[in-house]
Amino acid sequence: MNPEAALGPLLSVRELTLAFGGVKALNGVSFDVAPGSITSLIGPNGAGKTSVFNTLSGFYRPSAGRIVFDGQDLRGVPPAKRAALGLARSFQNIALFRGMTVLDNIKLGRHCHLRTGPLAALLYLPSARREEAALRRDIEERIIDFLEIDHIRKAPVAALSYGLQKRVELARALAMQPRLLLLDEPVAGMNREETEDMARFILEVRREWGVTVLMVEHDMGMVMDLSDHVVVLNFGQVIAAGRPAEVQRDPQVVQAYLGSGDVEGLRRRFRGAGSAAREAA
């Protein structure tokens, strides 16, 4: 784990509550994300995981509670400003522009950091051309090479396989120059080989780029193999938090996932492909 973790959490969530009418999607959710860590947010379907992500991103406004990112209270901070502060997100359902090329989709991720004004960009003034050239060079030399997608950089997204589209979405999130990367089910729908590749990239993003990761994922084997810390939600509340081995033994977690006390059954479910990626990384 990154030694900066000793300095305090990069993200602190306190008593987060989100209500839709009379229904509480989140009810007093609290957890921390240490800098340089991979933290996973897990729980059964409907537990509130995506609601947490939507609240962190600024798409939902919480009914109560605080979100503090690097010491700054995010109350009232709009999504675009949160992105500029270093919060980047991928989505559970792929949210790419299918008619655009891979490179153009990735470039869109950097818009929150561009200094060129709309008029200069429209007229394509020298300042806009220089910034465009620097942006393209950085994306091609760092992100595209890093994620091994040089061979598809000019291809339209619609022509790509599902697994490659998920990789392009990760690339767009990295183009936002994140300090905290929110990954919403990054390997959902992938086969084993694609899952191992994505797990390897997530580990390398943390190790080589120093990016902190908060991940929602249903592949429990990958979660347990990659995570430094796991937070478990059920019915909008935190029922357990700790290191993966601790969480697997928690009776409330076993009950939430299996409806029984079968701890060994839960451990079998929590074995997966992430260990191969960790060994490769």
The 8 nearest C-alpha neighbors of each residue, nearest first, counted from 0:
[[1, 36, 35, 2, 4, 227, 3, 34],
 [0, 2, 35, 3, 4, 34, 36, 209],
 [3, 1, 4, 5, 0, 35, 6, 34],
 [4, 2, 5, 1, 6, 34, 35, 7],
 [5, 3, 34, 33, 2, 6, 7, 1],
 [6, 4, 3, 7, 2, 33, 8, 34],
 [7, 5, 4, 3, 8, 2, 34, 33],
 [6, 8, 5, 4, 33, 9, 34, 3],
 [9, 7, 33, 10, 32, 31, 34, 11],
 [8, 10, 69, 34, 33, 68, 32, 7],
 [11, 9, 68, 32, 8, 31, 67, 69],
 [10, 12, 31, 67, 66, 8, 30, 13],
 [13, 11, 66, 29, 30, 65, 31, 67],
 [12, 14, 29, 65, 15, 64, 28, 11],
 [15, 13, 27, 64, 28, 29, 16, 65],
 [16, 14, 64, 28, 27, 13, 63, 65],
 [15, 17, 26, 25, 63, 27, 62, 61],
 [16, 18, 61, 25, 62, 24, 23, 26],
 [19, 17, 23, 22, 24, 20, 62, 21],
 [20, 18, 22, 21, 23, 17, 24, 62],
 [19, 21, 22, 18, 23, 17, 24, 62],
 [20, 22, 19, 18, 23, 24, 17, 62],
 [23, 21, 19, 18, 20, 24, 17, 25],
 [24, 22, 18, 25, 17, 26, 19, 21],
 [23, 25, 235, 17, 18, 47, 22, 26],
 [26, 24, 235, 16, 17, 23, 47, 236],
 [25, 27, 16, 235, 236, 28, 23, 15],
 [26, 28, 14, 15, 16, 29, 25, 236],
 [27, 29, 15, 14, 236, 26, 237, 13],
 [30, 28, 13, 12, 14, 27, 15, 237],
 [29, 31, 12, 11, 13, 28, 32, 230],
 [32, 30, 11, 10, 8, 12, 33, 29],
 [31, 33, 10, 8, 9, 38, 11, 34],
 [32, 34, 8, 4, 9, 36, 35, 31],
 [35, 33, 4, 9, 36, 211, 3, 8],
 [34, 36, 1, 211, 0, 209, 210, 33],
 [37, 35, 211, 34, 33, 0, 38, 227],
 [36, 38, 212, 226, 227, 213, 211, 39],
 [39, 37, 228, 213, 226, 229, 227, 36],
 [40, 38, 214, 229, 213, 215, 230, 41],
 [39, 41, 230, 215, 231, 214, 229, 48],
 [42, 40, 231, 215, 232, 39, 230, 216],
 [41, 43, 232, 231, 46, 233, 44, 40],
 [42, 44, 46, 45, 256, 233, 255, 41],
 [45, 43, 46, 42, 47, 48, 233, 217],
 [44, 46, 47, 43, 234, 48, 233, 42],
 [45, 47, 233, 234, 235, 44, 43, 232],
 [48, 46, 235, 50, 45, 49, 24, 25],
 [47, 49, 51, 50, 46, 40, 52, 215],
 [48, 50, 52, 51, 47, 53, 183, 215],
 [51, 49, 53, 47, 48, 52, 54, 24],
 [50, 52, 54, 48, 49, 53, 55, 47],
 [53, 51, 49, 55, 54, 50, 56, 48],
 [54, 52, 50, 58, 56, 51, 55, 59],
 [53, 55, 59, 57, 51, 52, 56, 58],
 [54, 56, 52, 57, 53, 51, 66, 58],
 [57, 55, 53, 54, 58, 78, 52, 81],
 [56, 58, 78, 54, 59, 55, 77, 53],
 [57, 59, 53, 56, 54, 78, 60, 55],
 [60, 58, 54, 57, 53, 61, 56, 50],
 [59, 61, 54, 57, 62, 58, 17, 75],
 [62, 60, 17, 63, 16, 59, 54, 15],
 [61, 63, 17, 16, 18, 60, 64, 15],
 [64, 62, 16, 61, 15, 17, 65, 14],
 [63, 65, 15, 14, 13, 16, 61, 66],
 [66, 64, 13, 12, 15, 67, 14, 74],
 [65, 67, 12, 73, 72, 11, 13, 68],
 [66, 68, 72, 11, 71, 70, 10, 73],
 [69, 67, 10, 71, 70, 9, 72, 11],
 [68, 70, 9, 71, 10, 67, 8, 11],
 [69, 71, 68, 67, 72, 9, 10, 11],
 [72, 70, 68, 67, 69, 73, 66, 74],
 [71, 73, 67, 74, 66, 68, 70, 65],
 [74, 72, 76, 66, 67, 75, 71, 68],
 [73, 75, 76, 72, 66, 65, 67, 60],
 [74, 76, 73, 77, 60, 57, 72, 78],
 [75, 77, 73, 74, 80, 81, 78, 57],
 [78, 76, 80, 79, 57, 75, 81, 58],
 [79, 77, 57, 81, 80, 56, 82, 58],
 [80, 78, 82, 81, 77, 83, 111, 76],
 [79, 81, 83, 82, 77, 78, 84, 76],
 [82, 80, 84, 78, 83, 79, 86, 77],
 [81, 83, 86, 79, 85, 80, 84, 87],
 [82, 84, 80, 81, 85, 111, 112, 79],
 [85, 83, 81, 82, 86, 80, 177, 178],
 [84, 86, 177, 178, 82, 83, 179, 87],
 [87, 85, 82, 179, 177, 81, 84, 180],
 [88, 86, 180, 177, 172, 82, 181, 85],
 [87, 89, 181, 180, 182, 172, 90, 86],
 [88, 90, 182, 183, 172, 168, 169, 181],
 [89, 91, 183, 92, 93, 88, 94, 182],
 [90, 92, 183, 184, 93, 89, 185, 187],
 [93, 91, 90, 94, 183, 184, 89, 187],
 [92, 94, 90, 95, 91, 165, 168, 164],
 [95, 93, 92, 90, 96, 168, 89, 91],
 [94, 96, 97, 93, 104, 168, 156, 164],
 [97, 95, 99, 98, 104, 94, 156, 100],
 [96, 98, 157, 156, 99, 95, 155, 100],
 [97, 99, 96, 155, 157, 156, 100, 95],
 [100, 98, 155, 97, 96, 103, 156, 104],
 [101, 99, 155, 154, 103, 153, 102, 156],
 [100, 102, 152, 104, 103, 156, 153, 154],
 [103, 101, 105, 152, 100, 104, 106, 153],
 [102, 104, 106, 100, 105, 101, 99, 107],
 [105, 103, 101, 107, 102, 106, 100, 99],
 [104, 106, 171, 102, 107, 103, 108, 170],
 [107, 105, 103, 108, 104, 109, 102, 174],
 [108, 106, 105, 104, 109, 110, 103, 171],
 [107, 109, 171, 175, 174, 106, 105, 110],
 [108, 110, 175, 174, 107, 111, 106, 112],
 [109, 111, 113, 112, 107, 108, 106, 175],
 [112, 110, 83, 109, 113, 79, 82, 175],
 [113, 111, 110, 109, 83, 114, 175, 176],
 [112, 114, 110, 115, 111, 109, 130, 116],
 [115, 113, 116, 112, 130, 111, 127, 110],
 [114, 116, 113, 127, 119, 120, 117, 126],
 [115, 117, 119, 118, 120, 114, 113, 127],
 [116, 118, 120, 119, 121, 115, 122, 127],
 [119, 117, 121, 120, 116, 122, 123, 115],
 [120, 118, 122, 124, 116, 121, 117, 123],
 [119, 121, 123, 117, 127, 118, 122, 116],
 [122, 120, 118, 123, 119, 117, 124, 116],
 [121, 123, 119, 124, 120, 118, 127, 117],
 [124, 122, 120, 121, 127, 119, 128, 125],
 [123, 125, 127, 119, 126, 122, 128, 120],
 [126, 124, 128, 127, 129, 123, 119, 130],
 [127, 125, 129, 128, 124, 130, 115, 119],
 [126, 128, 130, 124, 120, 125, 129, 123],
 [129, 127, 125, 131, 126, 130, 132, 123],
 [130, 128, 132, 126, 131, 127, 125, 133],
 [129, 131, 133, 127, 132, 128, 134, 126],
 [130, 132, 128, 134, 129, 133, 127, 135],
 [131, 133, 129, 135, 134, 130, 128, 136],
 [134, 132, 130, 136, 131, 135, 137, 129],
 [135, 133, 131, 137, 132, 136, 130, 138],
 [134, 136, 138, 132, 137, 133, 139, 131],
 [137, 135, 133, 139, 134, 138, 140, 132],
 [136, 138, 134, 140, 135, 139, 141, 133],
 [139, 137, 142, 135, 141, 136, 140, 143],
 [138, 140, 143, 136, 137, 141, 142, 135],
 [141, 139, 137, 138, 144, 136, 142, 143],
 [142, 140, 138, 144, 137, 139, 145, 143],
 [141, 143, 145, 138, 144, 139, 146, 170],
 [142, 144, 139, 146, 148, 145, 149, 141],
 [145, 143, 147, 142, 146, 141, 140, 149],
 [144, 146, 142, 143, 147, 141, 140, 148],
 [145, 147, 143, 144, 148, 142, 200, 170],
 [148, 146, 144, 145, 149, 143, 150, 142],
 [147, 149, 143, 150, 151, 146, 152, 144],
 [150, 148, 152, 151, 143, 147, 144, 139],
 [149, 151, 148, 152, 147, 153, 154, 143],
 [152, 150, 154, 149, 153, 148, 101, 159],
 [151, 153, 101, 102, 149, 154, 150, 148],
 [154, 152, 100, 151, 101, 102, 155, 150],
 [153, 155, 151, 100, 152, 101, 156, 158],
 [156, 154, 100, 99, 157, 158, 98, 101],
 [155, 157, 97, 158, 159, 100, 101, 154],
 [156, 158, 97, 155, 159, 98, 99, 160],
 [159, 157, 156, 155, 160, 154, 97, 98],
 [160, 158, 156, 157, 163, 164, 161, 155],
 [159, 161, 163, 162, 164, 158, 157, 156],
 [162, 160, 164, 163, 165, 159, 189, 188],
 [161, 163, 165, 164, 160, 189, 193, 166],
 [162, 164, 166, 165, 160, 161, 159, 167],
 [165, 163, 167, 161, 166, 162, 159, 168],
 [164, 166, 168, 162, 163, 167, 161, 169],
 [165, 167, 163, 169, 164, 168, 170, 162],
 [168, 166, 170, 164, 169, 165, 163, 171],
 [167, 169, 165, 171, 170, 166, 164, 89],
 [168, 170, 166, 172, 167, 171, 173, 89],
 [171, 169, 167, 173, 168, 172, 105, 174],
 [172, 170, 105, 108, 174, 168, 173, 169],
 [171, 173, 169, 174, 170, 175, 87, 88],
 [174, 172, 170, 175, 171, 176, 177, 169],
 [173, 175, 171, 108, 176, 109, 172, 170],
 [174, 176, 109, 108, 173, 172, 177, 87],
 [177, 175, 174, 173, 85, 178, 109, 172],
 [178, 176, 85, 179, 87, 175, 86, 180],
 [177, 179, 85, 210, 211, 86, 180, 176],
 [178, 180, 211, 86, 177, 212, 210, 85],
 [179, 181, 212, 87, 88, 177, 211, 213],
 [182, 180, 88, 213, 214, 87, 212, 89],
 [181, 183, 214, 89, 185, 88, 184, 215],
 [182, 184, 215, 91, 90, 185, 89, 214],
 [183, 185, 216, 215, 91, 187, 186, 182],
 [184, 186, 183, 182, 187, 216, 165, 91],
 [187, 185, 189, 194, 184, 188, 197, 216],
 [188, 186, 184, 189, 185, 217, 216, 91],
 [187, 189, 186, 190, 162, 161, 194, 185],
 [190, 188, 186, 187, 193, 194, 162, 191],
 [189, 191, 193, 192, 194, 188, 162, 186],
 [190, 192, 194, 193, 195, 189, 272, 196],
 [193, 191, 195, 194, 190, 196, 189, 272],
 [194, 192, 196, 190, 195, 191, 189, 197],
 [195, 193, 191, 197, 192, 196, 186, 189],
 [194, 196, 198, 192, 276, 193, 197, 272],
 [197, 195, 193, 199, 194, 198, 192, 200],
 [198, 196, 200, 194, 199, 195, 193, 201],
 [197, 199, 195, 201, 200, 196, 276, 273],
 [200, 198, 276, 196, 202, 197, 201, 280],
 [199, 201, 203, 197, 202, 198, 204, 196],
 [202, 200, 204, 198, 203, 199, 197, 205],
 [201, 203, 199, 205, 200, 204, 206, 198],
 [202, 204, 206, 200, 205, 201, 207, 199],
 [205, 203, 201, 208, 202, 207, 206, 200],
 [206, 204, 210, 209, 203, 202, 208, 207],
 [205, 207, 203, 209, 204, 208, 202, 210],
 [208, 206, 203, 204, 209, 205, 210, 202],
 [207, 209, 204, 210, 205, 206, 203, 211],
 [210, 208, 205, 206, 207, 35, 211, 204],
 [211, 209, 205, 178, 208, 179, 204, 35],
 [210, 212, 35, 179, 36, 34, 205, 178],
 [213, 211, 37, 180, 179, 38, 181, 214],
 [214, 212, 38, 181, 39, 37, 180, 182],
 [213, 215, 39, 182, 181, 40, 183, 212],
 [216, 214, 183, 40, 184, 39, 41, 182],
 [215, 217, 184, 218, 214, 41, 183, 222],
 [216, 218, 219, 184, 41, 215, 187, 222],
 [219, 217, 221, 220, 216, 222, 271, 186],
 [220, 218, 269, 222, 221, 217, 223, 268],
 [271, 219, 221, 270, 269, 223, 222, 218],
 [220, 222, 273, 224, 219, 223, 218, 271],
 [223, 221, 219, 220, 225, 224, 226, 218],
 [222, 224, 220, 243, 221, 226, 225, 219],
 [225, 223, 273, 221, 274, 222, 226, 220],
 [226, 224, 222, 223, 221, 273, 227, 37],
 [227, 225, 37, 228, 38, 222, 223, 224],
 [226, 228, 37, 38, 242, 36, 225, 229],
 [227, 229, 242, 38, 226, 241, 243, 39],
 [228, 230, 39, 241, 240, 38, 243, 242],
 [231, 229, 240, 40, 239, 39, 41, 232],
 [232, 230, 41, 239, 42, 237, 238, 40],
 [233, 231, 237, 42, 236, 46, 238, 235],
 [232, 234, 46, 235, 236, 42, 237, 238],
 [233, 235, 46, 236, 47, 232, 45, 24],
 [236, 234, 25, 47, 46, 24, 233, 26],
 [237, 235, 232, 233, 26, 28, 234, 238],
 [238, 236, 232, 231, 239, 28, 233, 230],
 [237, 239, 231, 232, 236, 233, 251, 240],
 [240, 238, 231, 237, 230, 246, 241, 252],
 [241, 239, 230, 229, 231, 246, 242, 238],
 [242, 240, 228, 229, 246, 245, 243, 230],
 [241, 243, 228, 245, 244, 229, 227, 246],
 [244, 242, 246, 223, 245, 229, 247, 228],
 [245, 243, 247, 246, 242, 248, 223, 241],
 [246, 244, 242, 243, 248, 247, 241, 249],
 [245, 247, 243, 249, 248, 244, 241, 242],
 [246, 248, 244, 245, 249, 243, 266, 252],
 [249, 247, 246, 245, 250, 262, 244, 253],
 [248, 250, 246, 252, 251, 247, 253, 245],
 [251, 249, 253, 252, 254, 248, 260, 262],
 [252, 250, 254, 253, 249, 255, 238, 239],
 [253, 251, 255, 249, 254, 250, 256, 246],
 [252, 254, 250, 256, 251, 255, 257, 260],
 [253, 255, 258, 251, 259, 252, 257, 256],
 [256, 254, 252, 253, 258, 257, 251, 233],
 [257, 255, 253, 254, 258, 252, 43, 42],
 [256, 258, 259, 254, 253, 255, 265, 261],
 [257, 259, 254, 255, 256, 253, 260, 261],
 [260, 258, 254, 257, 261, 253, 256, 255],
 [259, 261, 262, 253, 254, 250, 258, 257],
 [260, 262, 264, 263, 259, 265, 253, 257],
 [263, 261, 265, 264, 260, 253, 266, 248],
 [264, 262, 266, 265, 261, 267, 268, 260],
 [265, 263, 267, 261, 262, 266, 268, 257],
 [264, 266, 268, 262, 263, 267, 269, 253],
 [265, 267, 269, 263, 268, 264, 262, 270],
 [268, 266, 264, 269, 265, 270, 263, 220],
 [269, 267, 265, 266, 270, 264, 219, 220],
 [268, 270, 220, 219, 266, 267, 265, 271],
 [271, 269, 220, 267, 268, 266, 219, 272],
 [220, 272, 270, 221, 273, 269, 219, 274],
 [271, 273, 274, 221, 275, 195, 220, 191],
 [272, 274, 221, 224, 276, 275, 271, 198],
 [275, 273, 277, 276, 224, 272, 278, 271],
 [276, 274, 278, 273, 277, 272, 279, 195],
 [275, 277, 199, 279, 273, 195, 274, 278],
 [276, 278, 274, 280, 275, 279, 273, 199],
 [277, 279, 275, 276, 280, 274, 273, 199],
 [280, 278, 276, 277, 275, 199, 274, 195],
 [279, 277, 278, 199, 276, 203, 202, 200]]
